[in-house]
Amino acid sequence: MSIRDFGPLVSRHRKYFRTGIARSVEWRESQLTALRDMMNDRAEDFYASLWTDLRRNKVDADWTDVKYY
């Protein structure tokens, strides 16, 4: 088993982040909040799609796909 040197990879990522191209933490948090809200608001649509596509019932869908606890 060999040990991989992640230094160059981390360095490239830090350099990229410092360019300002990456989004802010606040923007990312707002996107995740909006995604959670959408999942909760449209839960019935997700249940229907999951049942149609995967035959996944509501209980299983809540545990794996839809509900945020």
The 8 nearest C-alpha neighbors of each residue, nearest first, counted from 0:
[[1, 2, 3, 4, 5, 6, 8, 7],
 [2, 0, 3, 4, 5, 6, 7, 8],
 [1, 3, 4, 0, 5, 6, 7, 8],
 [2, 4, 5, 1, 6, 0, 8, 7],
 [3, 5, 6, 2, 7, 8, 1, 9],
 [4, 6, 8, 7, 9, 3, 10, 2],
 [5, 7, 9, 8, 4, 10, 11, 3],
 [8, 6, 10, 9, 5, 11, 4, 12],
 [9, 7, 11, 5, 10, 6, 12, 4],
 [10, 8, 12, 6, 11, 7, 5, 13],
 [9, 11, 7, 13, 8, 12, 6, 14],
 [12, 10, 14, 8, 13, 9, 15, 7],
 [11, 13, 15, 9, 14, 10, 16, 8],
 [12, 14, 16, 10, 15, 11, 9, 17],
 [13, 15, 11, 17, 12, 16, 10, 18],
 [16, 14, 12, 13, 18, 17, 11, 20],
 [15, 17, 13, 18, 14, 21, 19, 12],
 [16, 18, 14, 19, 15, 13, 20, 21],
 [19, 17, 15, 16, 20, 14, 21, 13],
 [20, 18, 17, 21, 16, 22, 15, 23],
 [19, 21, 18, 22, 16, 15, 17, 23],
 [22, 20, 19, 16, 23, 15, 18, 17],
 [21, 23, 26, 20, 24, 27, 19, 25],
 [24, 22, 26, 25, 27, 21, 28, 19],
 [23, 25, 27, 26, 28, 22, 29, 21],
 [24, 26, 28, 23, 27, 29, 22, 30],
 [27, 25, 29, 23, 24, 28, 30, 22],
 [26, 28, 24, 30, 29, 25, 31, 23],
 [27, 29, 25, 31, 30, 26, 24, 32],
 [28, 30, 32, 26, 27, 31, 33, 25],
 [31, 29, 33, 27, 28, 32, 34, 26],
 [30, 32, 34, 28, 33, 29, 35, 27],
 [33, 31, 29, 35, 34, 30, 28, 36],
 [32, 34, 36, 30, 31, 35, 37, 29],
 [33, 35, 31, 37, 32, 36, 30, 38],
 [36, 34, 38, 32, 37, 33, 31, 39],
 [37, 35, 33, 39, 34, 38, 40, 32],
 [36, 38, 40, 34, 39, 35, 41, 33],
 [39, 37, 35, 41, 36, 42, 40, 34],
 [38, 40, 42, 36, 37, 41, 35, 66],
 [41, 39, 37, 38, 42, 36, 43, 35],
 [42, 40, 38, 44, 39, 43, 37, 45],
 [41, 43, 45, 39, 44, 38, 40, 46],
 [44, 42, 46, 45, 41, 47, 40, 39],
 [45, 43, 47, 41, 42, 46, 48, 49],
 [44, 46, 42, 48, 43, 47, 49, 41],
 [47, 45, 43, 49, 44, 48, 57, 50],
 [48, 46, 44, 50, 45, 49, 51, 43],
 [49, 47, 51, 45, 50, 46, 52, 44],
 [48, 50, 46, 52, 53, 51, 47, 55],
 [49, 51, 54, 55, 47, 48, 53, 52],
 [52, 50, 48, 49, 54, 53, 47, 55],
 [53, 51, 49, 50, 48, 54, 55, 47],
 [52, 54, 55, 49, 50, 51, 48, 56],
 [55, 53, 50, 51, 52, 56, 49, 48],
 [54, 56, 50, 53, 49, 60, 59, 57],
 [55, 57, 59, 58, 50, 60, 54, 46],
 [58, 56, 60, 59, 61, 46, 55, 50],
 [59, 57, 61, 60, 56, 62, 55, 63],
 [58, 60, 62, 61, 57, 56, 63, 55],
 [59, 61, 57, 64, 63, 62, 58, 65],
 [62, 60, 66, 65, 58, 59, 63, 64],
 [63, 61, 59, 60, 64, 58, 66, 65],
 [62, 64, 60, 61, 59, 65, 66, 58],
 [65, 63, 60, 61, 62, 66, 59, 45],
 [64, 66, 61, 60, 38, 42, 63, 67],
 [67, 65, 61, 68, 64, 39, 62, 38],
 [66, 68, 65, 35, 39, 61, 38, 64],
 [67, 66, 62, 61, 65, 35, 39, 63]]
